[in-house]
């Protein structure tokens, strides 16, 4: 029996294009989110990788090259589906340098997938002998875009693939200079069925095995319609973008946390700097106030010392004047005393000489002597008076000298005190100079601190702007994620509807099987009756054929009528119709017929011109066949004979189901014949 596909009518191409992506490919795994999420060429292809693992259910998966994202995604899917898959990652330790930390990969694998994950730290070429022929169901190529050893690896590893083996190659859409992976993929897709995703650098799927699962065949069958291919690519691209958006959101959150930490650190430093600045400002203010107080005290002391110096200078000057006057008076008194003493001595000498010369004359003249004596006494009294005055002046001079000495001593003490005061003032001035220098240094440090504060405020503003920008980007990423989740919600709702429809169809199938079993029981009971009816029908058909021959002989039809009769096969006048169906059931059964390989719309319209001439029936030939053509004995394709199927399956006639619909749902599984075998 032929199983070939037949081209569909042009008006049905668009409807058929979207069916695989919605009805035949939907699985819950395509909506999973990866638990291990890092930057990788595989990140946006992980929903498809989850779907592929669930569809393929591999027993052994091998990844050539070190890429922990794809490896852990396969491990996650296999563990969640409880497949018992052995997952291998092949590549040396140096292959992980600059990409992932080998110790972190081993630790994650040991914590989460210790029973199914294994890292073979050898080159992909040396690892070939570690796997048996036909033992690998899924082969992932983690290669660089400029790696020219892809052809060699594939040739060596293809023999290790099983009868359902699939090869997945990323980066097949990259066309930068030096990219060579797409060349190897172009060569392979000429030999094997394939499918391509173009988002995130591209992902190529090569179906090497000849016993592929049904879901994978449905995916490869989507290539027959551009609309179907586009729907499948768009669905997985949107699902993949959600993974990338979550990674971007995580990075944005980490960046925001880093910026917040830096802002907090800078704010702490700024607060500490402001506190130091305030403390230094208080110290500067305190030093300034002490400087002002010291300056005021110094000015007061200087004014007081200046007044004391003035008074001392005046007193010293008056004492020096008085001392000079005393010295002058003493000299004058001494000179006068010496002069009087000299005069008195001269007078005594003269009187003595006169007395010696005039001793006799004195004796003679007592009166003149007494008078002279009286004058001498008076002169003596005068001298005594002078000498007493001179003694007074001498004592006064001594007291003045003593007072002058005490004044000089007091002046010396004041001078020493003044010198000590000047020394203290000099020390104060030195201390004031040091404080001034410290004040200048503090002001300089204050200016530096103010500059640092301004710089930190500027950096704080920059970090704040960066934080704001990061927050905006995070909001945009979150909005994009919300949009992706809304799309996922729509797809999930659609998947739930499909699952509900699948459950409903399953219940209908169970009901139909039960009815079929009942019909089989009834058919066994009525088989003898039906045999009698068939013999009667054959007899009546034979009589009718004889009558037709007689009528044709009597009419003697013309050549054009004969040609028309040859062009149009006889159609029963009493057209049988399908049993009453709901609109939903009609739509579902029309879709079932259109998707079947047993219905060829172009062939149907070409075989039955009366249907093609009716625009309403020609617009949907599958609907015409469902409701009328199948019961009229019309064939949906050369390999299915409706009249033969109805004739040899009386239970189908009794059920009222369209012959092709019955065959698709039940007859094919029961291995019923579709036409007479020669």
VENLINUR-V690172 format. One record per residue. N is the residue number from 1. NEAR is the number of other C-alpha atoms within 8 Angstrom. D_FIRST is the distance of its C-alpha to the first C-alpha in Angstrom with 2 decimals. Layout:
n=N near=NEAR d_first=D_FIRST
n=N near=NEAR d_first=D_FIRST
//
This chain:
n=1 near=3 d_first=0.00
n=2 near=4 d_first=3.78
n=3 near=5 d_first=6.50
n=4 near=5 d_first=9.34
n=5 near=6 d_first=12.55
n=6 near=7 d_first=14.44
n=7 near=7 d_first=18.26
n=8 near=10 d_first=20.19
n=9 near=9 d_first=23.22
n=10 near=5 d_first=26.54
n=11 near=6 d_first=28.21
n=12 near=8 d_first=25.69
n=13 near=10 d_first=25.84
n=14 near=9 d_first=28.95
n=15 near=7 d_first=27.71
n=16 near=11 d_first=24.50
n=17 near=14 d_first=26.67
n=18 near=11 d_first=28.66
n=19 near=10 d_first=26.06
n=20 near=15 d_first=25.16
n=21 near=13 d_first=28.87
n=22 near=9 d_first=29.80
n=23 near=8 d_first=27.05
n=24 near=9 d_first=24.88
n=25 near=10 d_first=27.53
n=26 near=9 d_first=30.61
n=27 near=8 d_first=32.16
n=28 near=7 d_first=35.72
n=29 near=10 d_first=36.37
n=30 near=12 d_first=36.33
n=31 near=10 d_first=39.56
n=32 near=8 d_first=41.40
n=33 near=6 d_first=44.57
n=34 near=9 d_first=45.41
n=35 near=6 d_first=48.32
n=36 near=7 d_first=49.33
n=37 near=9 d_first=49.91
n=38 near=7 d_first=51.54
n=39 near=6 d_first=51.36
n=40 near=7 d_first=48.26
n=41 near=10 d_first=45.57
n=42 near=9 d_first=43.11
n=43 near=14 d_first=44.97
n=44 near=15 d_first=43.12
n=45 near=13 d_first=39.72
n=46 near=13 d_first=40.32
n=47 near=15 d_first=38.44
n=48 near=9 d_first=35.25
n=49 near=10 d_first=36.10
n=50 near=14 d_first=36.46
n=51 near=11 d_first=33.10
n=52 near=10 d_first=31.47
n=53 near=12 d_first=33.09
n=54 near=11 d_first=31.89
n=55 near=9 d_first=28.29
n=56 near=11 d_first=28.20
n=57 near=10 d_first=30.57
n=58 near=11 d_first=31.73
n=59 near=10 d_first=33.60
n=60 near=12 d_first=35.58
n=61 near=15 d_first=36.58
n=62 near=12 d_first=38.82
n=63 near=14 d_first=40.89
n=64 near=13 d_first=42.39
n=65 near=12 d_first=45.78
n=66 near=12 d_first=48.04
n=67 near=10 d_first=47.04
n=68 near=8 d_first=47.98
n=69 near=12 d_first=46.48
n=70 near=10 d_first=42.83
n=71 near=12 d_first=43.43
n=72 near=10 d_first=45.02
n=73 near=14 d_first=42.35
n=74 near=13 d_first=39.64
n=75 near=13 d_first=42.06
n=76 near=11 d_first=42.67
n=77 near=12 d_first=39.01
n=78 near=14 d_first=38.32
n=79 near=11 d_first=41.48
n=80 near=6 d_first=40.84
n=81 near=7 d_first=37.28
n=82 near=6 d_first=38.61
n=83 near=9 d_first=35.97
n=84 near=8 d_first=38.34
n=85 near=13 d_first=37.44
n=86 near=10 d_first=39.77
n=87 near=14 d_first=40.89
n=88 near=13 d_first=42.64
n=89 near=15 d_first=44.72
n=90 near=16 d_first=45.59
n=91 near=14 d_first=48.71
n=92 near=11 d_first=52.38
n=93 near=8 d_first=55.24
n=94 near=5 d_first=56.35
n=95 near=8 d_first=53.03
n=96 near=12 d_first=54.11
n=97 near=9 d_first=57.56
n=98 near=5 d_first=58.11
n=99 near=5 d_first=54.95
n=100 near=9 d_first=55.15
n=101 near=9 d_first=57.70
n=102 near=9 d_first=56.31
n=103 near=6 d_first=58.44
n=104 near=8 d_first=57.24
n=105 near=10 d_first=53.57
n=106 near=8 d_first=54.26
n=107 near=8 d_first=56.23
n=108 near=9 d_first=53.50
n=109 near=11 d_first=50.83
n=110 near=8 d_first=53.18
n=111 near=7 d_first=53.94
n=112 near=6 d_first=50.41
n=113 near=12 d_first=47.73
n=114 near=9 d_first=49.63
n=115 near=4 d_first=46.93
n=116 near=10 d_first=43.92
n=117 near=12 d_first=45.51
n=118 near=9 d_first=46.84
n=119 near=8 d_first=48.42
n=120 near=10 d_first=48.31
n=121 near=8 d_first=51.30
n=122 near=9 d_first=50.16
n=123 near=9 d_first=48.61
n=124 near=11 d_first=44.79
n=125 near=7 d_first=44.98
n=126 near=7 d_first=46.92
n=127 near=11 d_first=44.68
n=128 near=9 d_first=41.55
n=129 near=6 d_first=42.61
n=130 near=5 d_first=42.98
n=131 near=9 d_first=39.20
n=132 near=7 d_first=36.67
n=133 near=9 d_first=33.59
n=134 near=10 d_first=30.63
n=135 near=10 d_first=32.91
n=136 near=16 d_first=33.23
n=137 near=16 d_first=30.81
n=138 near=13 d_first=32.85
n=139 near=14 d_first=35.11
n=140 near=11 d_first=37.69
n=141 near=11 d_first=39.75
n=142 near=11 d_first=43.23
n=143 near=9 d_first=44.60
n=144 near=6 d_first=47.12
n=145 near=10 d_first=46.12
n=146 near=8 d_first=48.17
n=147 near=10 d_first=46.89
n=148 near=7 d_first=45.81
n=149 near=6 d_first=44.45
n=150 near=10 d_first=41.11
n=151 near=8 d_first=39.18
n=152 near=7 d_first=40.86
n=153 near=10 d_first=40.20
n=154 near=8 d_first=36.51
n=155 near=8 d_first=36.10
n=156 near=9 d_first=37.94
n=157 near=9 d_first=36.19
n=158 near=8 d_first=32.51
n=159 near=8 d_first=32.29
n=160 near=11 d_first=33.51
n=161 near=18 d_first=30.59
n=162 near=11 d_first=28.05
n=163 near=11 d_first=24.24
n=164 near=14 d_first=24.72
n=165 near=14 d_first=27.82
n=166 near=13 d_first=29.08
n=167 near=12 d_first=32.10
n=168 near=12 d_first=34.34
n=169 near=12 d_first=37.02
n=170 near=13 d_first=39.74
n=171 near=14 d_first=41.79
n=172 near=13 d_first=39.07
n=173 near=9 d_first=40.52
n=174 near=10 d_first=44.07
n=175 near=6 d_first=45.36
n=176 near=5 d_first=49.01
n=177 near=4 d_first=50.66
n=178 near=6 d_first=49.92
n=179 near=11 d_first=46.62
n=180 near=10 d_first=44.11
n=181 near=14 d_first=41.38
n=182 near=12 d_first=39.31
n=183 near=7 d_first=39.23
n=184 near=10 d_first=37.53
n=185 near=11 d_first=35.02
n=186 near=8 d_first=34.31
n=187 near=8 d_first=33.65
n=188 near=9 d_first=31.28
n=189 near=10 d_first=29.20
n=190 near=7 d_first=28.28
n=191 near=6 d_first=26.55
n=192 near=9 d_first=25.07
n=193 near=10 d_first=23.80
n=194 near=10 d_first=26.94
n=195 near=10 d_first=28.83
n=196 near=8 d_first=32.54
n=197 near=9 d_first=35.31
n=198 near=10 d_first=38.39
n=199 near=8 d_first=41.04
n=200 near=8 d_first=43.68
n=201 near=11 d_first=43.25
n=202 near=13 d_first=39.47
n=203 near=15 d_first=36.89
n=204 near=14 d_first=33.91
n=205 near=11 d_first=30.88
n=206 near=13 d_first=28.88
n=207 near=13 d_first=25.69
n=208 near=13 d_first=25.93
n=209 near=11 d_first=23.72
n=210 near=7 d_first=19.94
n=211 near=6 d_first=19.70
n=212 near=12 d_first=21.23
n=213 near=9 d_first=21.95
n=214 near=6 d_first=20.36
n=215 near=9 d_first=23.66
n=216 near=11 d_first=23.88
n=217 near=9 d_first=20.43
n=218 near=11 d_first=21.68
n=219 near=12 d_first=24.85
n=220 near=10 d_first=23.25
n=221 near=8 d_first=21.05
n=222 near=14 d_first=24.39
n=223 near=10 d_first=25.13
n=224 near=8 d_first=22.92
n=225 near=11 d_first=25.77
n=226 near=9 d_first=29.42
n=227 near=9 d_first=30.55
n=228 near=16 d_first=28.30
n=229 near=12 d_first=29.54
n=230 near=8 d_first=33.08
n=231 near=10 d_first=32.86
n=232 near=11 d_first=31.68
n=233 near=10 d_first=34.41
n=234 near=8 d_first=37.04
n=235 near=8 d_first=36.40
n=236 near=12 d_first=36.72
n=237 near=12 d_first=39.64
n=238 near=9 d_first=41.50
n=239 near=14 d_first=40.93
n=240 near=13 d_first=42.12
n=241 near=10 d_first=45.19
n=242 near=12 d_first=46.26
n=243 near=14 d_first=46.50
n=244 near=10 d_first=48.56
n=245 near=12 d_first=50.68
n=246 near=10 d_first=51.52
n=247 near=11 d_first=52.54
n=248 near=9 d_first=54.60
n=249 near=11 d_first=56.17
n=250 near=8 d_first=57.04
n=251 near=8 d_first=58.63
n=252 near=12 d_first=60.49
n=253 near=9 d_first=61.74
n=254 near=8 d_first=62.88
n=255 near=9 d_first=64.57
n=256 near=11 d_first=66.17
n=257 near=8 d_first=67.39
n=258 near=8 d_first=68.75
n=259 near=11 d_first=70.47
n=260 near=9 d_first=71.84
n=261 near=8 d_first=73.15
n=262 near=9 d_first=74.74
n=263 near=11 d_first=76.17
n=264 near=8 d_first=77.49
n=265 near=8 d_first=78.97
n=266 near=10 d_first=80.49
n=267 near=9 d_first=81.78
n=268 near=8 d_first=83.37
n=269 near=8 d_first=84.92
n=270 near=11 d_first=86.03
n=271 near=8 d_first=87.58
n=272 near=8 d_first=89.26
n=273 near=10 d_first=90.51
n=274 near=9 d_first=91.81
n=275 near=8 d_first=93.56
n=276 near=8 d_first=95.09
n=277 near=10 d_first=96.06
n=278 near=8 d_first=97.63
n=279 near=8 d_first=99.42
n=280 near=10 d_first=100.69
n=281 near=9 d_first=101.70
n=282 near=8 d_first=103.64
n=283 near=8 d_first=105.22
n=284 near=10 d_first=106.09
n=285 near=8 d_first=107.54
n=286 near=8 d_first=109.50
n=287 near=10 d_first=110.74
n=288 near=8 d_first=111.67
n=289 near=8 d_first=113.60
n=290 near=8 d_first=115.35
n=291 near=10 d_first=116.09
n=292 near=8 d_first=117.59
n=293 near=8 d_first=119.64
n=294 near=8 d_first=120.83
n=295 near=8 d_first=121.63
n=296 near=8 d_first=123.64
n=297 near=8 d_first=125.47
n=298 near=9 d_first=126.20
n=299 near=8 d_first=127.52
n=300 near=8 d_first=129.67
n=301 near=8 d_first=130.96
n=302 near=8 d_first=131.63
n=303 near=8 d_first=133.58
n=304 near=8 d_first=135.49
n=305 near=9 d_first=136.21
n=306 near=8 d_first=137.25
n=307 near=8 d_first=139.67
n=308 near=8 d_first=141.00
n=309 near=8 d_first=141.39
n=310 near=8 d_first=143.28
n=311 near=8 d_first=145.56
n=312 near=9 d_first=146.11
n=313 near=8 d_first=146.82
n=314 near=8 d_first=149.28
n=315 near=8 d_first=150.94
n=316 near=11 d_first=151.08
n=317 near=8 d_first=152.47
n=318 near=8 d_first=155.11
n=319 near=10 d_first=155.96
n=320 near=8 d_first=156.28
n=321 near=8 d_first=158.52
n=322 near=8 d_first=160.58
n=323 near=11 d_first=160.79
n=324 near=8 d_first=161.91
n=325 near=8 d_first=164.48
n=326 near=10 d_first=165.68
n=327 near=9 d_first=165.91
n=328 near=8 d_first=167.79
n=329 near=8 d_first=170.13
n=330 near=11 d_first=170.65
n=331 near=8 d_first=171.43
n=332 near=8 d_first=173.74
n=333 near=9 d_first=175.46
n=334 near=9 d_first=175.74
n=335 near=8 d_first=177.14
n=336 near=8 d_first=179.52
n=337 near=10 d_first=180.53
n=338 near=8 d_first=181.04
n=339 near=8 d_first=182.97
n=340 near=9 d_first=185.10
n=341 near=8 d_first=185.51
n=342 near=8 d_first=186.60
n=343 near=8 d_first=188.94
n=344 near=8 d_first=190.29
n=345 near=8 d_first=190.72
n=346 near=8 d_first=192.39
n=347 near=8 d_first=194.52
n=348 near=8 d_first=195.37
n=349 near=8 d_first=196.14
n=350 near=8 d_first=198.13
n=351 near=8 d_first=199.77
n=352 near=8 d_first=200.41
n=353 near=9 d_first=201.90
n=354 near=9 d_first=203.84
n=355 near=9 d_first=204.86
n=356 near=7 d_first=205.97
n=357 near=8 d_first=207.56
n=358 near=9 d_first=208.90
n=359 near=9 d_first=209.35
n=360 near=7 d_first=212.83
n=361 near=8 d_first=211.99
n=362 near=11 d_first=209.72
n=363 near=7 d_first=212.30
n=364 near=6 d_first=214.47
n=365 near=8 d_first=212.08
n=366 near=8 d_first=210.52
n=367 near=6 d_first=209.63
n=368 near=8 d_first=207.54
n=369 near=9 d_first=206.03
n=370 near=8 d_first=205.19
n=371 near=8 d_first=203.73
n=372 near=8 d_first=201.76
n=373 near=8 d_first=200.83
n=374 near=8 d_first=199.76
n=375 near=8 d_first=197.64
n=376 near=8 d_first=196.23
n=377 near=8 d_first=195.37
n=378 near=8 d_first=193.76
n=379 near=8 d_first=191.94
n=380 near=8 d_first=190.90
n=381 near=8 d_first=189.70
n=382 near=8 d_first=187.79
n=383 near=9 d_first=186.34
n=384 near=8 d_first=185.47
n=385 near=8 d_first=183.82
n=386 near=9 d_first=181.96
n=387 near=9 d_first=181.03
n=388 near=8 d_first=179.81
n=389 near=8 d_first=177.77
n=390 near=10 d_first=176.51
n=391 near=8 d_first=175.59
n=392 near=8 d_first=173.79
n=393 near=9 d_first=171.99
n=394 near=9 d_first=171.14
n=395 near=8 d_first=169.79
n=396 near=8 d_first=167.90
n=397 near=11 d_first=166.59
n=398 near=8 d_first=165.55
n=399 near=8 d_first=163.85
n=400 near=10 d_first=162.18
n=401 near=9 d_first=161.11
n=402 near=8 d_first=159.82
n=403 near=8 d_first=157.99
n=404 near=10 d_first=156.76
n=405 near=8 d_first=155.56
n=406 near=8 d_first=153.81
n=407 near=10 d_first=152.35
n=408 near=9 d_first=151.33
n=409 near=8 d_first=149.82
n=410 near=8 d_first=148.08
n=411 near=10 d_first=147.02
n=412 near=8 d_first=145.72
n=413 near=8 d_first=143.84
n=414 near=8 d_first=142.44
n=415 near=8 d_first=141.55
n=416 near=8 d_first=139.81
n=417 near=8 d_first=138.08
n=418 near=9 d_first=137.18
n=419 near=8 d_first=135.87
n=420 near=8 d_first=133.83
n=421 near=8 d_first=132.57
n=422 near=8 d_first=131.73
n=423 near=8 d_first=129.94
n=424 near=8 d_first=128.02
n=425 near=9 d_first=127.31
n=426 near=8 d_first=126.12
n=427 near=8 d_first=123.84
n=428 near=8 d_first=122.66
n=429 near=8 d_first=122.10
n=430 near=8 d_first=120.17
n=431 near=8 d_first=118.11
n=432 near=9 d_first=117.64
n=433 near=8 d_first=116.50
n=434 near=8 d_first=114.01
n=435 near=10 d_first=112.79
n=436 near=8 d_first=112.57
n=437 near=8 d_first=110.54
n=438 near=8 d_first=108.32
n=439 near=10 d_first=108.05
n=440 near=8 d_first=107.08
n=441 near=8 d_first=104.54
n=442 near=10 d_first=103.22
n=443 near=8 d_first=102.99
n=444 near=8 d_first=101.19
n=445 near=8 d_first=98.86
n=446 near=11 d_first=98.46
n=447 near=8 d_first=97.46
n=448 near=8 d_first=95.01
n=449 near=10 d_first=93.65
n=450 near=8 d_first=93.42
n=451 near=8 d_first=91.51
n=452 near=8 d_first=89.20
n=453 near=11 d_first=88.88
n=454 near=8 d_first=88.02
n=455 near=8 d_first=85.49
n=456 near=10 d_first=83.98
n=457 near=9 d_first=83.94
n=458 near=8 d_first=82.17
n=459 near=8 d_first=79.65
n=460 near=11 d_first=79.33
n=461 near=8 d_first=78.59
n=462 near=8 d_first=76.02
n=463 near=11 d_first=74.37
n=464 near=9 d_first=74.49
n=465 near=8 d_first=72.81
n=466 near=9 d_first=70.18
n=467 near=11 d_first=69.70
n=468 near=8 d_first=69.44
n=469 near=8 d_first=66.90
n=470 near=11 d_first=64.94
n=471 near=10 d_first=65.13
n=472 near=8 d_first=63.86
n=473 near=9 d_first=60.98
n=474 near=11 d_first=60.26
n=475 near=8 d_first=60.30
n=476 near=8 d_first=57.91
n=477 near=12 d_first=55.61
n=478 near=10 d_first=55.85
n=479 near=8 d_first=55.12
n=480 near=9 d_first=52.08
n=481 near=11 d_first=51.00
n=482 near=8 d_first=51.59
n=483 near=8 d_first=49.44
n=484 near=12 d_first=46.67
n=485 near=9 d_first=47.04
n=486 near=8 d_first=46.88
n=487 near=8 d_first=43.63
n=488 near=10 d_first=42.42
n=489 near=8 d_first=43.60
n=490 near=8 d_first=41.55
n=491 near=8 d_first=38.46
n=492 near=9 d_first=39.26
n=493 near=8 d_first=39.68
n=494 near=8 d_first=36.33
n=495 near=12 d_first=34.79
n=496 near=8 d_first=36.57
n=497 near=8 d_first=35.28
n=498 near=9 d_first=31.71
n=499 near=8 d_first=32.36
n=500 near=8 d_first=33.96
n=501 near=8 d_first=31.02
n=502 near=8 d_first=28.69
n=503 near=8 d_first=31.01
n=504 near=8 d_first=31.09
n=505 near=8 d_first=27.31
n=506 near=8 d_first=27.36
n=507 near=8 d_first=30.00
n=508 near=8 d_first=28.07
n=509 near=8 d_first=25.03
n=510 near=8 d_first=27.46
n=511 near=8 d_first=28.98
n=512 near=8 d_first=25.68
n=513 near=8 d_first=24.77
n=514 near=8 d_first=28.22
n=515 near=8 d_first=27.84
n=516 near=8 d_first=24.48
n=517 near=8 d_first=26.28
n=518 near=8 d_first=29.05
n=519 near=9 d_first=26.80
n=520 near=9 d_first=25.25
n=521 near=8 d_first=28.83
n=522 near=8 d_first=29.73
n=523 near=10 d_first=26.70
n=524 near=7 d_first=27.86
n=525 near=7 d_first=31.28
n=526 near=8 d_first=30.19
n=527 near=8 d_first=27.55
n=528 near=7 d_first=30.22
n=529 near=7 d_first=31.47
n=530 near=9 d_first=28.09
n=531 near=8 d_first=27.71
n=532 near=8 d_first=31.06
n=533 near=8 d_first=30.14
n=534 near=8 d_first=27.03
n=535 near=8 d_first=29.31
n=536 near=8 d_first=31.81
n=537 near=8 d_first=29.29
n=538 near=8 d_first=28.11
n=539 near=8 d_first=31.77
n=540 near=8 d_first=32.58
n=541 near=8 d_first=29.66
n=542 near=8 d_first=30.98
n=543 near=8 d_first=34.47
n=544 near=8 d_first=33.33
n=545 near=8 d_first=31.62
n=546 near=8 d_first=34.89
n=547 near=8 d_first=36.88
n=548 near=8 d_first=34.77
n=549 near=8 d_first=35.32
n=550 near=8 d_first=39.00
n=551 near=8 d_first=39.23
n=552 near=9 d_first=37.50
n=553 near=7 d_first=39.88
n=554 near=6 d_first=42.79
n=555 near=6 d_first=41.85
n=556 near=6 d_first=41.12
n=557 near=7 d_first=39.23
n=558 near=6 d_first=40.02
n=559 near=6 d_first=37.76
n=560 near=6 d_first=37.23
n=561 near=8 d_first=36.16
n=562 near=9 d_first=33.78
n=563 near=8 d_first=32.29
n=564 near=8 d_first=32.02
n=565 near=9 d_first=30.34
n=566 near=7 d_first=27.80
n=567 near=6 d_first=27.23
n=568 near=8 d_first=26.86
n=569 near=6 d_first=24.65
n=570 near=5 d_first=26.60
n=571 near=5 d_first=26.75
n=572 near=6 d_first=28.28
n=573 near=4 d_first=31.86
n=574 near=4 d_first=31.89
n=575 near=8 d_first=29.46
n=576 near=7 d_first=28.08
n=577 near=7 d_first=28.36
n=578 near=12 d_first=27.12
n=579 near=6 d_first=29.52
n=580 near=4 d_first=32.14
n=581 near=7 d_first=30.92
n=582 near=6 d_first=33.09
n=583 near=6 d_first=32.95
n=584 near=6 d_first=31.84
n=585 near=8 d_first=28.96
n=586 near=10 d_first=27.91
n=587 near=8 d_first=28.12
n=588 near=8 d_first=26.11
n=589 near=10 d_first=23.25
n=590 near=11 d_first=23.32
n=591 near=8 d_first=23.04
n=592 near=9 d_first=20.11
n=593 near=12 d_first=18.24
n=594 near=10 d_first=19.43
n=595 near=8 d_first=18.33
n=596 near=8 d_first=14.76
n=597 near=10 d_first=12.02
n=598 near=11 d_first=11.11
n=599 near=13 d_first=14.55
n=600 near=13 d_first=15.85
n=601 near=12 d_first=19.59
n=602 near=9 d_first=20.59
n=603 near=9 d_first=18.08
n=604 near=13 d_first=19.18
n=605 near=12 d_first=22.84
n=606 near=8 d_first=22.48
n=607 near=6 d_first=20.78
n=608 near=9 d_first=23.47
n=609 near=9 d_first=26.87
n=610 near=6 d_first=28.76
n=611 near=10 d_first=27.18
n=612 near=11 d_first=27.82
n=613 near=7 d_first=31.43
n=614 near=8 d_first=32.13
n=615 near=7 d_first=32.94
n=616 near=6 d_first=32.64
n=617 near=11 d_first=29.13
n=618 near=11 d_first=28.02
n=619 near=7 d_first=29.34
n=620 near=8 d_first=26.70
n=621 near=12 d_first=23.75
n=622 near=11 d_first=21.90
n=623 near=10 d_first=25.03
n=624 near=10 d_first=25.11
n=625 near=11 d_first=21.58
n=626 near=13 d_first=22.48
n=627 near=11 d_first=25.77
n=628 near=12 d_first=25.35
n=629 near=11 d_first=22.29
n=630 near=16 d_first=19.94
n=631 near=15 d_first=22.66
n=632 near=11 d_first=23.36
n=633 near=9 d_first=19.99
n=634 near=11 d_first=19.09
n=635 near=12 d_first=15.51
n=636 near=16 d_first=15.03
n=637 near=11 d_first=12.52
n=638 near=6 d_first=11.02
n=639 near=9 d_first=7.58
n=640 near=10 d_first=9.73
n=641 near=14 d_first=12.45
n=642 near=16 d_first=15.34
n=643 near=12 d_first=17.51
n=644 near=10 d_first=15.12
n=645 near=12 d_first=14.50
n=646 near=11 d_first=18.30
n=647 near=7 d_first=19.19
n=648 near=6 d_first=17.41
n=649 near=8 d_first=18.46
n=650 near=10 d_first=22.19
n=651 near=9 d_first=22.83
n=652 near=12 d_first=21.00
n=653 near=9 d_first=23.33
n=654 near=6 d_first=26.26
n=655 near=6 d_first=25.54
n=656 near=8 d_first=25.44
n=657 near=10 d_first=22.71
n=658 near=12 d_first=20.50
n=659 near=12 d_first=17.14
n=660 near=11 d_first=15.16
n=661 near=12 d_first=17.82
n=662 near=11 d_first=17.55
n=663 near=10 d_first=13.80
n=664 near=9 d_first=14.44
n=665 near=8 d_first=17.53
n=666 near=8 d_first=16.86
n=667 near=10 d_first=13.85
n=668 near=9 d_first=11.36
n=669 near=7 d_first=14.02
n=670 near=6 d_first=14.59
n=671 near=6 d_first=10.99
n=672 near=8 d_first=11.39
n=673 near=6 d_first=9.15
n=674 near=10 d_first=8.68
n=675 near=10 d_first=9.43
n=676 near=6 d_first=11.00
n=677 near=3 d_first=9.49
n=678 near=2 d_first=11.66
//
